[in-house]
Amino acid sequence: MTGAAADAVVADYLALGLRMGRLVEGYVDCWFGDPALAERVAAEPAPDPAELAGQARDLLRRLGDADLDAERRRFLAAQLTAVECAARRAAGEQIGFLAEVETYFDVEVGLGDPDRYAAAHDAIDALLPGTGPLMDKVEAFYARNVVPPERLGHAVRAVADALRARARPLLDLPDAERVDIEVVRDRPWNAFNRYHGGFRSTVTLNETAGRTIAVLPLMATHEAYPGHHTEHCLKEAGLVLARGWDEHRIALVNTPQCLVAEGTAEHAAAALLGPGWGRWTTEVLADEGVPVEGELVERMVGLVNELMPARQDAAILLHDRGASIDDAVEHLHRWLLLPRDRAEQIATFLTDPLWRAYSVTYIEGARLVGGWLAARPAGEPLVARYRTLLTEQLRPAQLRDGTVPAGPRPVPAAG
């Protein structure tokens, strides 16, 4: 297959992703490709999901002869396998939840260990001040560290600006990069990054996100510096503009690509700030008049992370074990120590047709990325290894097998 024909495979992949976005609202996480292609796809008849599944299978066949870097072929094959599965589900095919997850993300999942959750509960009970039931102590902790909706955007902006000042020299961010922040209400998620291309993002915050301990700075690190926004910027500069790998002009949910991205973003605070980020947050927000028990929050987050697989459990119980919504809410309330209204919000996310499998990206993505980061050679700084995640095209199998490139190729200064 000639280079021109290989380019056609990539163009057809982009068009397929855009068609899936027309079929399933929210399926395209970001797009900054050729406007003419987007206009052409938008003018097409309404997509038929069975036809889109067939297009994905056809592209998988054509990949074998494509004049593409071998790793690009593997990446596109994994992506197309996930897209084909999503199209079949949209066409009404019944696919078991665990099989769906494995096809989307190239991981296998199972239920967490209640004994580990109980041990984390004991540690949280010992950590938090006060007496009485554990749930009451946790809710009091949240109440003391809440960021009111009217202050949320301003507070996240202050933290993001401070993070940006630290991230730019370490990660060679383009001079032109920018993040805008907006606050909305009534979403099933806490925060969402929309990358526009040209090194620009909008981070949208759900106004109730300030009730969670992860809001500052974990929300800012996850969504902006050095998380999703930073990854998009460096990959636009290095993969798209420098190497011409146009498949990275689109990002699709429920694919291996997003599992690695979410796992990377989950470790953003550790990579950029390291231990002591709680005290750092307290100092940044003190200037904004937002009191936060930073050191206590940092210790609490470490323990709450032990409970996060319970969120994945709830999805498995709902979609594989026949549990009811009430059962899932009770599981989240009991093990994640969440108020019932917050547990209900997560259950809404877990029952959304698009997002039902997505919690796996946070849990298994963080586990996979964390294991690879921990296996770095002696003497290699964490942020240096983390930068590889931000600059290279990686699949879950590479992290699992340890076949990640030895080091990132230079990213040109852009902007």
N, C-alpha and C positions, 0 to 999 in steps of 0.2 A: 504494500500500500504506500503510495507516495506521501510526501509531507503535506501536500494540499489535501489529500484524502484524510490524513490523520487530523488535520485541522477541522475538517468537516465532522469527524466524530466528536470532537470537543464542542463544536458549535451545536451539534444535535443534542449533546448532553445538556448544554445550557438551555436550549429550547424545550427539552423534555422537562427540566426543572421548572421553567416558567409555566408550562402547561399544568404541571402538578400544582403549582401555586394558584392557578385559576380554578382547579378542581377542589382543592382543599385550602381554605383561607388560613394563612399563617404558615404554610408549608415552606415557603421561601423565607429563610431567616434574614438573608441580605442579598442584594443584587446591585452591581455597579458595572454592568456590561454594556454592550452596544445598544443604544436606545432604539435603533432601527429593528433589531431582533425582537426587543420587547414589544414594540408597536405591531410587528407582524404577528407575533403570537397572540396579542390581545385582539387582533382583528379576525382570528380564526374562529370557526364554529365552536360551540361549547365542547370542551374535551370529553371524550368517552373513556372512562377508567380502564376498561378492558383493552382499548386500543393503546393507551399509554403503557400498560403492562407489556403489550406486544412490542412497542417501540423500545422499551428497556431491554427486552430479551434480544432484539435485533442488534442493539448497540453492544451488548455483551458479546455477541458473535463477531461483530466487526472489530472489536478490540484486539482479538488475537492476532490480526494481521496489521494492526495500526503501527505506523512508524513513530512510536512514542517511547520515551524512556520507560524501562521495565517497571520502575516504581510508580510512574504515572499510570501505567496500565493496571497495576494492582489496586491503586487508589480508586480509579474510576470503576473497576470491576466491583469493588466493595460497595461503592456508592450506588451503582446501578442495581445491584442485588437488593439493596434496601429500598430503592425507589420502586422496583418491580413488585416487591411485597406490599408496599403502601398502596400501589395502584390496584392490586388484587383485592386488598381489603376494601378499598373504596368502591370496587365493583360488586361488593357483597359477599365475597368468598370468606368463609369462616376459617380463621387461622388461630390456633391456640396461642394464648398470651405468651407463654415461655418461648415458643417457636418464633413468634413475632419479634420478641426482644432479641433473641439470638441472631435473627436475620438482619434486623436493623443495625445492631451494635457490635456484633461479633463477640459477645460475652454470654456466659451462662449465669443465671441468677437463681437464688434460693432464699428461703426464709432465714432471718437472723436468729441469734441465740438469746432467748429471754434471760438467761443467767447473766450474760454480759450487760444487758440493759439494767437488770436489777443491781449489779455491782456499780454501774455508773450512777444509778439513783442514790445508792448509799454514799458515794463520794460527793455527789451534789448536796445531799442532806448535810454532810459534815462541813462542806465549804460555805454554804449560805448562812448568814446570821439569822437569829430568831429561833422560835420554838413553834411547835404545832405541826400539822400535816405538811408533807413535802410539797404538795401542789400549792398550798397557800404561800409557802416560802418562795417558791419559784415565781408565782404571780406577783408577789411583792417586789421581787428583784426586777421583773419586767417593768413594773410600774415606776420604780425609781429611775430606770434607765430609758424611759420612753422618749422619743423625739416627736413632739406634736406635729400633726400634718402641716400646719402653716410654717413650721421651721425646717421641715424635712429637706426640701430642695436646697435651701441655703446652707444647711449643715453638710449635706453630701457634697455640695460645690466646694466648700472650704476644705474638706478632707481630700477631695479629688485634686484640687490645686496643689496641695502640699505633696500628695503622692506623685503628681506629674513632675514637680521640681526634682524629686528623687529619681524617678524612672528615666527621664530623658537622657541624662549623661550615661547611665548604666546600660541602656538598651538601644541607644542610637535612634531615638524616635525622630521622624521627619519634623522639620521646623514648622510645617504648615498644619500639623495635626490639631484637632480641636474636638472637644466633647461638649455638647449642649445637654442640659438636664431639665426635665419637665416632670410634674407630679400630676397623676390622674387618680381616678377612683374606680372601685368595683372591677378589679381584674383578678384572675385566678392565680397570679404570680406576684412576687414582691418587686421585681425589677426586670427590665428588658433592655438589651442593647440593640439598637438598629444602626447598622453601619451603612453609610451612604456612598462610600468611595471617596477618593480625593482626600483621604486621611481624616474624615469627619464622621462622628457618631452622634446619635441622640440616645441618652440613657433616660428611660421612662420609669418612674417610681410609682408604685401603688401607694396611696396616701397612708394606708395602714401599716406599711412596712416599718415605720418607726417604732412599732411595738415589739419588734423582734431584736434579739441581742446581736444578730449578724449585720445589722444595718450599717454600722460605722465601726471600723473602716472596711469590713469585709464586703459590704455591698459595693463600695467604691473600687476596691481592689479587683473584685470579681468582674464588674462590668466595664471598668475603664483602665486603670493603671495598676498592675501590668496585665490585666485580664483581657476580656474580649476586644475592647477597642485597640489596645496595643497589639494584640495578635493580628487583627485585621490590617492595621497599618503596616506592620512589618512584612506580612505576607503579600499585601498589595505591592509594596516596594520591592521585595526580594523575589517572590514567586511569579507575580503577574508582570510587573514592569521590567524587571531585570532578566527573568528567564522565559517570559512569554507563556506561562502556564495559565491559560485563560480559564480553565475549569475552576479556578479559585475566585473568579468574579461572581460566583454564586455560592451560597451556603444553604443547605437543606436540612431541616430538622429530621429526626428519626433516621439518622445515618451514622456510620462510624465516625465521620468528620465531626459531628457535634458531640459525640461522647468524649473524644479526645479534647475538644475545645472546652467543654464544661469541666472535665477533670483538671485541665490546666488552670482554668479560672478559679477552681476551688482551692488551689495551692498558691494563689497569687500573693496573698498577704505574707505567707511564710517566706516566699522567695524574695520579696522586695523589702519587707520590714523585719522579719525574723522575730525572735523572742523579744518581748518588751513592747509589742505594738499597742498593747492596752494603755500603758502610760503615755505613749506617743499620741494616741487618740485623745486622751484626756487633755493633754496640753494644747493640741490643735483646737479642740472645741471650747476650751476655756475662753479663748479670745472671741468666740461667737456667742457666749452666754448660754451654752448648752452643757449642763453637768452630766458627766458619764463616769461610772465607776470602772474606769478603764482596766485596771489590773485585775479586778474581780471578774469583769466581763471576759478578759482573755483566758483566765483559768476556767471559767464557766463554759466558754466555747469549746475548749479542749474536751470537756466531759460530754457536752451535748453532741459533739461529733460521734461519740461512741453510740449514741442513740439514733443517729440519722438513718441507718438501715431499716428502722421501723417504718419509715416512709415508703420504702420499696416493698416491705412486707405487706403494707396496706394494699398496694397495687396488685400484688400476687394473690392476696386473699380475695379481692374483689373480682379479678378477672380469671383466676385459675382454680380457686377453691370454693367458689359459689357464695362468698360472704355477701352480706347486705351492706348498704351504705352506712347504716347504723353500726354494724360490726366494725367497719373500717374506721369510722369516727372514734369509736371507743378504743380501738387499738392505738390510734394516734394520740388520743387524749391520755391514755394510760402510760404508754411507753415513751412518747416524746415530751410528756409533761406540758402539753399545750392546753390552753383554754378551749372549751368546746367550739366556740365560734371560729377560732383559728384552725382547729382540726377539721371543721366542716369546710373551710375554705380550701384546705389541701385536698380533701376528698373530692371537691368540685373539680380541681385540677386533674385528679386521678381518674375521673370519669369522663373527661372531655375526650371526644373521639381522636383528636390530634395528639393531645398531651398525655394520654393514659400511660404510655410506656416511658415517658420522658424522665421520670424520677430516677430511672436506671442510670442516666447520664451523669447525674451528680454523685450517686453512691458508687457505682462501679467505675465510673470515670475517675473519681478521686482516688479510689483504691488502686487502680492501674497506674495512674500517673504518679501517685505517692510512692508506690513500690519502685518505679523506675528512677525517680529522683533519689530515693534512699540508697540505691545501688550505685551511686556515682563513685568514681575512683577517689581514693584518699587525696585530699588536697584540692579537689575541684570545688570551687565555690558553688553553693546552691543556685545562685542567680545565673551563673554561667551555664549550668546544665538546663535550667529553666528556659533560658533564652533559645535553646534548640527547639523547645516546644512551640515557641512563638514564631520561629522563622522557617521551620522545615515542614514538609508535607508528611504527616505521620498517621499510621493506622494502629488500631488497638493491638493487632498481632505483633507489630514491631516493638511496642512497649512490653508486651508479655514475653516475647522471645529474646529481647535484648539486642535487636538488630537495627537499632536507631543509628543514623550516621554518627561518626565519632565526634563531630563538632559542626556547628553551623557554618555555612558558607558566608562570606562577608555580605552584609546588607548595605547597598549603596545609600549614601545620604540622599534624601529626596525632599522635595518641597522647597 
